[in-house]
C-alpha cells in the first residue's frame, strides 16, 4: 500500500506588498501555485492513501481566494482519485483557539475528505485493512494513547505538533505548536507509518516517522530553513511517498513558484562603503539564475552603521526593483570583542564566532566527547540564533 504524506500548505500566506494584476498578494498567489503543482504530482502517482498533516491554511480565518484555491485543489484530487482515502488533521494555524469558533477544515468533509479538527479520531477502511489515528493540534485536547489499534495490517498515526527535542533552533521561537510530545509516546516502531506536520523541513524523526516539511517557504525564517536544507542534503520543499508493505521511501521535490536566494554573506571588517558596494554588486551579478523576480537576502556582517548610511542607495533601489523582494541584512560588529595579538592584521577585533570557537577549544571536556564536533555544533547554533534574530527584525521595503 503506497501512502502520500504532505503537510503545512499554508494557503493564504502573505508577505511583502507586491500584488498580482488581479489584486492578490503575490506571495499568496505563489504559494497557491506551488500547492497546485504538488496536487498534480500526487494525482500522477495515484497512491492508495493520502494523509495531510495540518496547517492547510495560514490563518484560522483565511481569505476567500485562499479558501477557493484549497477547495479547487482538493476537489481535483477527489475527482481524479475517487477511490483514494484522504485524511486531514488541523494544525495550530487551522484550529481556532476557542471551541465556539468552527474550524474551516470542516468544509472539506463536503467533498469526502476525512477531517479531524477538534478531537482525535480513528478512521478505518476495512477493505484496505487500514486504520488512521488522526490527532489535531488543538489546545487542551484529550489525547488518546498513541498506540495502533489491533486487527489492521496497515496502521498510520497522523498528527500535527512538536516532537520534543527534534526541532532546530531557528524553528523553536518562531511558531510554537500547541502539542508537544515526547518521542517515546509516539510508539513509532509499532505503527506502519507516523506522519507529522508542523516542522517545515523534511526530516526523519524515528523508525518510519517523518515530518514531510512544508510545500513552500512560508515560515517567519525561511533563511534558516534554506541553511538547514543545505546542511541535511534536503532537496527543497515537497512531500513523501512511502510503501507500507515494502518500506520503499521517497521524498518528492516540488518546485517553488518563486525561488529564494540567500547570497553568500559578506564580512565587511575593514571595508569602506565603496568596497562594500563593489562586494554587493559582485554577489548580485553572480547569483545563480539572477535576482529578477526572486526573494533575495544579502547578509553583511561586521559593518558599522555609518558605512551602511554611505552605501550606494541608487544601486540598492535597482536591486529592489529587479527582485520581488531584496533584503539587505546588515549586522554591526558584536560589542563583546577583544584585540588579537600575534595573528591577523594589527589591532583586528575578534568576531563573535571566533570568540566562541576559541572558548570551546579551551573548554575542559568529559571523556569521549569530540572537541571538533562541539565547536562545529556551537557555531551552527550561534548562526541559527543570529538568523532567527534577523528574521524577527522588521523589513523596510521600497
C-alpha positions in Angstrom: 0.0 0.0 0.0 1.5 3.3 -1.1 1.0 6.4 1.0 1.5 10.1 0.2 2.2 12.4 3.2 2.1 16.1 2.8 1.7 18.9 5.3 1.9 22.7 6.0 0.5 24.1 2.8 -0.2 27.5 4.5 -2.6 28.7 1.8 -3.3 32.3 2.3 0.2 33.1 3.4 1.0 36.8 2.7 4.3 38.6 2.6 5.6 41.9 1.2 3.4 44.4 -0.6 3.5 43.2 -4.1 0.1 42.4 -5.8 -0.8 40.4 -8.8 -2.8 42.1 -11.6 -6.0 40.8 -10.0 -5.1 42.4 -6.7 -4.0 39.3 -4.7 -0.8 39.4 -2.6 1.9 38.0 -4.8 3.3 35.6 -2.2 -0.2 34.3 -1.6 -0.6 33.6 -5.3 2.9 31.9 -5.3 2.0 29.5 -2.6 -1.3 28.6 -4.2 0.6 27.8 -7.4 3.1 25.6 -5.6 0.3 23.7 -3.9 -1.4 23.2 -7.2 1.8 21.6 -8.7 2.1 19.4 -5.6 -1.5 18.2 -6.1 -0.9 17.5 -9.8 2.2 15.4 -8.9 0.3 13.4 -6.3 -2.5 12.7 -8.8 0.1 11.4 -11.2 1.4 9.0 -8.5 -2.1 7.6 -7.8 -1.3 6.5 -4.2 -3.5 4.2 -2.2 -4.0 6.7 0.7 -3.2 10.4 1.3 -2.6 12.0 4.7 -2.4 15.8 5.2 -0.6 16.8 8.4 -2.3 20.1 9.1 -1.8 23.9 8.5 -3.7 23.7 5.3 -4.3 27.4 5.8 -2.1 30.1 7.2 -4.8 31.5 9.4 -7.9 30.4 11.2 -9.9 32.8 9.1 -8.3 32.6 5.6 -9.1 34.9 2.8 -11.8 34.0 0.2 -9.1 33.4 -2.5 -7.2 31.0 -0.2 -10.4 29.1 0.5 -11.2 28.9 -3.2 -7.7 27.7 -4.1 -7.9 25.0 -1.4 -11.3 23.8 -2.4 -10.4 23.6 -6.1 -7.1 21.7 -5.4 -8.7 19.1 -3.1 -11.8 18.8 -5.3 -9.5 18.0 -8.2 -7.7 15.4 -6.0 -11.0 13.7 -5.1 -12.3 13.8 -8.7 -9.1 12.3 -10.1 -8.6 9.7 -7.3 -12.1 8.9 -6.2 -11.2 5.6 -4.5 -8.2 7.0 -2.6 -9.0 7.9 1.1 -7.8 11.4 2.1 -7.3 12.1 5.8 -6.6 15.5 7.2 -5.8 17.0 10.7 -6.0 20.6 11.8 -2.7 22.3 12.6 -2.1 25.2 15.0 -2.8 27.6 12.1 -6.1 25.9 11.3 -7.5 25.3 14.7 -9.5 28.1 16.5 -8.4 28.9 20.0 -12.0 28.8 21.3 -14.5 26.0 21.0 -17.2 28.4 19.9 -15.4 29.1 16.6 -15.8 26.4 13.9 -12.8 25.1 12.0 -12.6 26.0 8.3 -11.3 22.5 7.5 -14.8 21.1 8.1 -15.6 22.5 4.6 -13.6 19.6 3.1 -15.9 17.0 4.5 -18.4 18.1 1.9 -16.2 16.6 -0.8 -15.4 13.3 1.0 -12.3 14.1 2.9 -11.9 12.7 6.4 -11.2 15.6 8.8 -10.1 15.6 12.5 -10.3 19.2 13.6 -11.5 19.3 17.2 -10.5 15.9 18.7 -8.5 12.8 17.9 -10.4 10.5 15.6 -9.8 6.9 14.4 -10.7 6.4 10.7 -10.9 2.8 9.5 -11.1 1.4 6.0 -11.9 -2.3 6.2 -11.4 -3.1 2.5 -7.8 -1.9 2.8 -7.2 -3.2 6.3 -6.2 0.3 7.1 -6.6 2.4 10.3 -5.6 6.0 10.7 -5.4 7.7 14.1 -5.7 11.5 13.4 -4.6 13.8 16.2 -5.2 17.6 15.5 -3.2 20.4 17.1 -5.8 21.7 19.5 -5.1 23.3 22.9 -6.3 21.1 25.8 -7.1 18.2 23.5 -7.9 14.9 25.2 -5.1 12.8 23.5 -5.7 9.1 23.4 -2.8 6.6 23.9 -0.8 6.8 20.7 -0.8 3.1 20.0 -2.1 1.3 16.9 -5.5 -0.5 17.0 -5.5 -4.2 16.6 -6.8 -6.1 13.6 -5.4 -4.0 10.8 -2.5 -4.8 8.6 -1.8 -1.1 7.9 -1.8 1.5 10.7 -1.0 5.2 10.4 -0.6 7.8 13.1 -1.3 11.3 11.7 -0.7 14.3 13.9 0.4 17.9 13.9 2.8 19.0 16.7 6.3 19.2 18.0 8.2 16.1 18.9 10.2 17.2 21.9 13.8 18.0 21.2 13.5 17.4 17.5 13.2 21.0 16.1 16.1 23.1 15.1 16.8 26.4 16.9 15.6 28.6 14.0 12.1 27.0 14.3 11.7 26.9 18.1 10.9 30.5 18.8 9.0 31.3 15.6 5.8 29.4 15.8 5.1 27.0 18.6 2.6 24.2 18.2 0.0 23.5 20.9 1.0 19.9 21.1 4.5 18.8 22.3 5.0 15.1 22.8 8.0 13.1 23.9 9.3 10.8 21.2 8.7 7.7 23.3 4.9 8.4 23.4 4.6 8.0 19.6 5.4 4.3 19.8 7.0 4.8 16.4 8.1 1.2 16.0 4.6 -0.2 16.4 3.0 1.8 13.6 3.2 1.1 9.8 3.9 4.9 9.5 3.9 8.0 11.5 3.0 11.2 9.5 3.9 14.5 11.2 3.1 18.1 10.4 4.3 21.5 11.8 8.1 21.4 11.1 8.8 22.9 7.7 11.9 20.9 6.7 11.7 17.3 5.6 13.1 15.2 8.5 13.2 11.6 9.7 12.4 11.5 13.4 12.4 7.8 14.2 11.6 4.4 12.5 9.0 5.1 9.8 8.4 8.5 11.4 8.7 11.7 9.3 8.0 15.4 9.0 7.2 15.9 5.3 8.1 19.6 5.6 6.1 22.4 4.1 5.1 22.8 0.5 6.7 26.3 0.1 8.7 28.8 2.2 6.0 30.1 4.5 7.7 30.4 7.9 8.9 33.5 9.6 12.5 32.4 9.0 12.9 30.8 5.5 16.6 31.5 5.5 17.1 29.2 8.5 15.2 26.6 6.5 17.4 27.1 3.4 20.5 26.6 5.5 19.2 23.5 7.2 18.2 22.0 3.9 21.7 22.6 2.6 23.3 21.0 5.7 21.0 18.0 5.7 21.0 17.5 1.9 17.3 18.0 1.6 16.1 18.9 -1.9 13.9 21.9 -1.0 10.2 21.5 -0.4 7.9 18.6 -1.3 6.0 15.6 0.0 6.7 11.9 0.9 5.7 8.7 -0.9 6.1 5.6 1.3 5.2 2.0 0.6 3.7 0.5 3.8 4.4 -3.1 2.6 8.0 -2.8 1.3 9.2 0.3 3.2 10.3 1.9 0.0 10.5 5.6 0.7 10.9 8.7 -1.5 10.9 12.4 -1.0 9.3 14.2 -4.0 10.5 17.8 -4.5 8.0 20.4 -5.6 9.5 23.4 -7.4 8.5 26.6 -5.6 6.7 29.3 -7.6 9.3 31.9 -6.6 12.8 30.8 -5.7 14.6 32.3 -2.6 18.2 33.2 -2.9 20.4 33.7 0.1 23.5 35.4 -1.3 26.9 34.4 0.1 27.4 36.5 3.3 29.9 39.4 3.2 32.3 40.0 6.1 32.7 43.8 5.9 35.5 44.0 8.5 37.8 46.8 7.4 35.7 47.7 4.3 34.6 51.2 3.4 31.3 52.0 1.7 32.8 51.8 -1.8 34.4 48.4 -1.2 31.2 47.1 0.3 29.2 48.4 -2.7 31.5 46.5 -5.0 31.2 43.3 -3.0 27.4 43.6 -3.0 27.4 44.2 -6.8 29.6 41.1 -7.3 27.2 39.0 -5.2 24.2 40.2 -7.2 25.9 39.8 -10.5 26.9 36.2 -9.8 23.7 35.0 -8.2 22.7 31.6 -9.8 19.8 32.4 -12.2 19.9 36.1 -11.4 17.8 38.0 -8.8 15.0 39.0 -11.2 11.6 38.5 -9.6 13.1 36.4 -6.7 13.1 36.8 -3.0 16.7 37.7 -2.1 18.7 38.3 1.1 22.2 39.8 1.2 23.8 39.5 4.6 26.6 41.8 5.6 28.4 41.1 8.9 30.7 43.4 10.9 29.6 46.6 9.2 29.4 49.9 11.0 26.2 51.9 10.9 27.9 54.9 9.3 29.1 52.6 6.5 25.6 51.4 5.8 24.4 55.1 5.5 27.1 55.8 3.0 26.2 52.9 0.7 25.1 53.5 -2.9 21.4 53.7 -2.4 20.7 54.1 -6.1 22.2 50.6 -6.6 20.2 49.2 -3.7 17.0 50.6 -5.2 17.9 49.0 -8.5 18.3 45.6 -6.7 14.9 46.1 -5.1 13.3 46.9 -8.4 14.7 43.8 -10.1 13.9 41.4 -7.3 10.5 40.5 -6.0 12.0 41.5 -2.6 15.6 42.4 -1.8 16.5 42.4 1.9 19.9 43.9 2.9 20.6 42.3 6.3 23.3 44.4 7.9 24.8 43.3 11.3 27.1 45.5 13.3 30.2 44.2 15.0 29.5 42.4 18.2 30.2 44.7 21.2 31.9 41.8 23.0 35.2 41.9 21.3 38.8 41.8 22.3 42.0 42.6 20.5 44.1 39.7 19.0 47.8 39.5 19.4 50.2 37.8 17.1 47.7 36.9 14.3 45.8 38.7 11.6 46.0 42.4 10.9 47.3 44.7 13.7 44.5 45.7 16.1 41.9 43.4 14.4 39.0 42.6 16.7 37.7 39.1 17.0 34.2 38.3 15.8 31.7 36.5 18.0 32.1 33.2 16.1 35.8 33.4 16.5 35.4 34.1 20.3 33.0 31.2 20.7 35.3 28.8 18.8 38.3 29.8 20.8 36.4 29.4 24.1 35.1 25.9 23.1 38.6 24.9 22.1 39.8 25.8 25.6 37.0 24.2 27.5 37.6 21.0 29.5 35.6 18.2 28.0 34.3 15.0 29.6 35.9 11.7 28.4 34.7 10.6 24.9 33.4 14.0 23.7 34.8 15.1 20.4 36.1 18.7 20.5 35.7 19.2 16.8 32.0 18.2 16.9 31.5 20.5 20.0 32.9 23.5 18.1 31.0 22.8 14.9 27.7 22.3 16.8 28.2 25.5 18.8 28.9 27.6 15.7 25.9 26.2 14.0 23.6 27.1 16.9 25.1 30.6 17.0 24.4 31.0 13.3 20.8 29.8 13.8 20.3 32.3 16.6 21.6 35.1 14.5 19.3 34.2 11.6 16.3 33.9 13.9 17.0 37.4 15.4 17.5 38.8 11.9 14.2 37.3 10.7 12.4 38.9 13.6 13.5 42.4 12.7 11.1 44.5 10.6 11.9 44.7 6.9 11.9 48.2 5.3 10.8 47.9 1.7 11.0 50.4 -1.1 
